[in-house]
Amino acid sequence: MECGYFLADIQKDPRFANTTTVSDLCRRLVESRKSAFFPMIYRLICLVLTLPVSTATTERAFSSMTIIKNKFRNKMEDEFFDDLMVLYIEKEFADSIDNDSVIAEFEVSGPRRVRFS
């Protein structure tokens, strides 16, 4: 029902005459405040716009998993594996961290050995 009204309204509105892309349509819906009148259409367009990003992020994560979890590292614990995944996926952030500051922080934190009685 909403689709029929949406199509009729958009075709009559001159602000939507030169709309060529989905992102352009979304922008014009917000600018004309028609996103409030057609909330389901607006939500659908937003989902369509985020789909390529979501798919690429998921594919990148699975690709990282196959690189990290090879036959030599197949028996690592989940927590260690999760930490490696975050570092690998967020390479840009990890590269910005100064190694000397990390080493200095470990030195200040004191001994970390577990003593058995």
Beta strands, then each sheet from edge to edge (+ up, - down):
end
